[in-house]
Amino acid sequence: MAYFPFITDIEDMDCLVAGGGSVAWHKVEILAEYNVNIHIVALSASEKLKKAADSNKRIDIKIREFKDSDINGMDFVVAATGNRELDMHISQLCKKQRIPVNVVDIKEACSFIFPAIIHKEPLLVTVSSSGASPALAAKIKRDINQVIPGYYANMAERLAGIREYVIDNIDNVKTRKQIFEKLVQYGSTHNGVIPEEEVERAIEELRLQEVEQTGK
């Protein structure tokens, strides 16, 4: 396996979750935060799943046996039935149709895996052991979470606005990078606050450096 950590937009995608127990609920709980259309097929569904479907119009449940045709039209699939033979069958179906599939607790049957996630909009930090030890990934997540300052999310939003301004005003890519690095350093020592005058100061200082280096 050679897992690569794509960060991709899954909003409005359709996901099939096969299974209705606690493991399926855990996956649904994660995915629901990302505005995914979640289609659950299971012989029975936990109370948590039923309540989620009642309160979230993006979640629907069909109480019945899995059908091969259930994967049709899905953008990705989670197999969490607890029946190894059925979960492997779902994996094989998905792989034949090139539909990304996650099979809970069967690493070799997965074409994608769920990382441990720290989500502080717009920041997204993920940790994975490539399926070797989810418990270790969860511990590393907790360790990282403890050292991320609470103001980083607000600082990221502030920098997003600044980024557009800098791109519009600075043509040189290297100079842009230096400006962003300077502003990140400033914000990280001022509780995430980056005033307009600091932005202008950073731009002007690096413009002067560029002029001196190029002689223009």
C-alpha positions as CSV (number, residue, x, y, z in Angstrom):
1,M,0.0,0.0,0.0
2,A,1.2,3.5,-0.8
3,Y,-1.2,5.9,0.8
4,F,-1.1,9.5,-0.2
5,P,-2.9,12.1,2.0
6,F,-5.1,14.0,-0.5
7,I,-7.1,16.8,1.1
8,T,-10.3,16.9,-1.1
9,D,-13.7,18.5,-1.0
10,I,-16.4,15.9,-0.3
11,E,-19.3,18.3,0.2
12,D,-22.4,17.1,-1.6
13,M,-20.8,13.8,-2.5
14,D,-22.8,10.6,-2.1
15,C,-21.5,8.0,0.4
16,L,-22.9,4.5,1.1
17,V,-22.4,3.2,4.6
18,A,-23.2,-0.5,4.8
19,G,-23.9,-1.3,8.4
20,G,-25.9,0.2,11.3
21,G,-23.9,-0.4,14.4
22,S,-21.6,1.6,16.6
23,V,-18.7,1.5,14.1
24,A,-21.0,2.7,11.3
25,W,-22.2,5.5,13.6
26,H,-18.6,6.6,14.2
27,K,-18.0,7.0,10.5
28,V,-21.3,8.7,9.9
29,E,-20.6,11.1,12.8
30,I,-17.3,12.1,11.1
31,L,-18.7,12.5,7.6
32,A,-21.8,14.4,8.7
33,E,-19.5,17.4,9.6
34,Y,-18.5,17.7,5.9
35,N,-22.0,17.9,4.3
36,V,-21.9,14.5,2.7
37,N,-25.1,12.8,1.5
38,I,-25.0,9.6,3.5
39,H,-27.0,6.6,2.5
40,I,-27.1,3.8,5.1
41,V,-28.1,0.3,4.3
42,A,-28.3,-2.1,7.3
43,L,-30.4,-5.0,8.7
44,S,-30.8,-2.8,11.8
45,A,-29.7,0.7,12.8
46,S,-28.6,2.0,16.2
47,E,-30.6,4.7,18.0
48,K,-27.8,7.2,17.3
49,L,-28.1,6.6,13.6
50,K,-31.9,6.9,13.7
51,K,-31.7,10.2,15.5
52,A,-29.1,11.5,13.1
53,A,-31.3,10.6,10.2
54,D,-34.2,12.3,11.8
55,S,-32.3,15.5,12.4
56,N,-30.2,15.6,9.2
57,K,-31.8,15.6,5.8
58,R,-28.5,14.5,4.3
59,I,-28.7,11.1,6.0
60,D,-31.2,8.4,5.0
61,I,-31.5,4.8,6.2
62,K,-32.8,1.7,4.5
63,I,-33.4,-1.2,6.8
64,R,-32.8,-4.2,4.6
65,E,-30.0,-6.5,3.3
66,F,-27.2,-5.0,1.2
67,K,-27.7,-5.3,-2.6
68,D,-24.8,-5.1,-5.0
69,S,-26.6,-2.3,-6.8
70,D,-26.4,-0.1,-3.7
71,I,-22.9,1.0,-4.7
72,N,-24.1,2.4,-8.0
73,G,-23.8,6.2,-8.2
74,M,-21.8,6.4,-5.0
75,D,-18.7,8.6,-4.8
76,F,-17.3,6.5,-2.0
77,V,-18.3,3.6,0.2
78,V,-17.8,2.5,3.8
79,A,-18.2,-1.1,4.6
80,A,-19.0,-1.6,8.3
81,T,-21.4,-4.5,8.5
82,G,-19.3,-6.5,11.0
83,N,-19.6,-9.5,8.6
84,R,-16.1,-10.0,7.2
85,E,-17.3,-12.0,4.2
86,L,-19.9,-9.3,3.2
87,D,-17.5,-6.4,3.8
88,M,-14.9,-8.1,1.6
89,H,-17.5,-8.6,-1.1
90,I,-18.4,-4.9,-0.9
91,S,-14.8,-4.0,-1.3
92,Q,-14.4,-6.2,-4.4
93,L,-17.5,-4.7,-6.0
94,C,-16.2,-1.2,-5.3
95,K,-12.7,-1.8,-6.6
96,K,-14.1,-3.3,-9.9
97,Q,-16.0,0.0,-10.4
98,R,-13.1,2.1,-9.1
99,I,-15.2,3.5,-6.3
100,P,-13.1,4.4,-3.2
101,V,-13.9,2.1,-0.4
102,N,-13.1,1.9,3.3
103,V,-13.5,-1.5,5.0
104,V,-13.4,-1.2,8.8
105,D,-10.7,-3.2,10.4
106,I,-9.6,-4.9,7.2
107,K,-6.7,-2.7,5.9
108,E,-6.0,-4.8,2.8
109,A,-9.5,-4.3,1.6
110,C,-9.4,-0.5,1.8
111,S,-8.6,1.8,-1.0
112,F,-8.8,4.8,1.4
113,I,-8.5,5.1,5.2
114,F,-9.9,7.5,7.8
115,P,-7.2,9.5,9.4
116,A,-7.4,11.0,12.9
117,I,-8.6,14.5,12.4
118,I,-8.2,17.9,14.1
119,H,-10.6,20.3,12.5
120,K,-10.6,23.9,13.5
121,E,-12.0,25.7,10.5
122,P,-10.2,26.5,8.3
123,L,-7.4,24.5,9.7
124,L,-7.4,20.7,9.1
125,V,-4.7,18.5,10.5
126,T,-4.7,14.8,9.9
127,V,-2.7,12.0,11.3
128,S,-2.5,8.4,9.9
129,S,-0.5,5.3,10.7
130,S,-1.5,4.0,7.2
131,G,-3.8,1.6,9.0
132,A,-1.1,0.1,11.2
133,S,-2.4,1.4,14.5
134,P,-5.4,3.7,14.7
135,A,-4.9,3.9,18.4
136,L,-1.4,5.4,17.9
137,A,-2.7,7.9,15.3
138,A,-5.4,8.9,17.9
139,K,-2.7,9.5,20.5
140,I,-0.6,11.6,18.2
141,K,-3.7,13.6,17.3
142,R,-4.3,14.3,21.0
143,D,-0.6,15.3,21.4
144,I,-0.7,17.7,18.5
145,N,-4.1,19.2,19.5
146,Q,-2.6,20.2,22.9
147,V,0.1,22.3,21.2
148,I,-2.0,24.1,18.6
149,P,-2.8,27.6,20.0
150,G,-6.5,28.4,20.0
151,Y,-6.0,31.5,18.0
152,Y,-4.5,29.7,15.0
153,A,-7.9,29.2,13.4
154,N,-8.6,32.9,13.5
155,M,-5.1,33.7,12.3
156,A,-5.6,31.4,9.3
157,E,-8.8,33.2,8.3
158,R,-7.0,36.5,8.6
159,L,-4.1,35.3,6.5
160,A,-6.6,34.1,3.8
161,G,-7.7,37.7,3.3
162,I,-4.2,39.0,3.3
163,R,-3.1,36.4,0.8
164,E,-5.4,37.8,-1.9
165,Y,-4.1,41.3,-1.2
166,V,-0.4,40.2,-1.4
167,I,-0.9,38.3,-4.6
168,D,-2.6,41.3,-6.2
169,N,0.2,43.6,-5.2
170,I,3.4,41.4,-5.4
171,D,4.3,39.7,-8.7
172,N,7.5,37.9,-7.4
173,V,6.6,34.5,-6.0
174,K,9.7,34.3,-3.8
175,T,8.9,37.7,-2.3
176,R,5.3,36.7,-1.6
177,K,6.5,33.6,0.2
178,Q,8.8,35.7,2.4
179,I,6.0,38.2,3.2
180,F,3.7,35.3,4.2
181,E,6.4,33.8,6.4
182,K,7.0,37.2,8.0
183,L,3.3,37.7,8.8
184,V,2.9,34.2,10.1
185,Q,5.8,34.8,12.5
186,Y,4.3,38.1,13.6
187,G,0.9,36.6,14.2
188,S,2.2,33.6,16.1
189,T,3.9,36.0,18.6
190,H,0.8,38.4,18.8
191,N,-2.0,35.9,19.6
192,G,-2.9,35.7,15.9
193,V,-3.5,39.5,15.5
194,I,-2.0,40.9,12.3
195,P,-2.9,44.6,11.8
196,E,-3.0,46.3,8.4
197,E,0.1,48.4,9.2
198,E,2.1,45.3,9.8
199,V,1.0,43.9,6.4
200,E,2.1,47.1,4.7
201,R,5.4,47.1,6.6
202,A,6.2,43.6,5.6
203,I,5.4,44.3,2.0
204,E,7.4,47.5,1.9
205,E,10.5,45.9,3.6
206,L,10.6,43.0,1.2
207,R,10.0,45.2,-1.8
208,L,13.0,47.3,-0.8
209,Q,15.1,44.1,-0.4
210,E,14.0,43.0,-3.8
211,V,15.0,46.3,-5.4
212,E,18.4,46.2,-3.7
213,Q,19.1,42.7,-4.8
214,T,18.0,43.3,-8.4
215,G,19.4,46.8,-8.7
216,K,16.1,48.0,-10.2
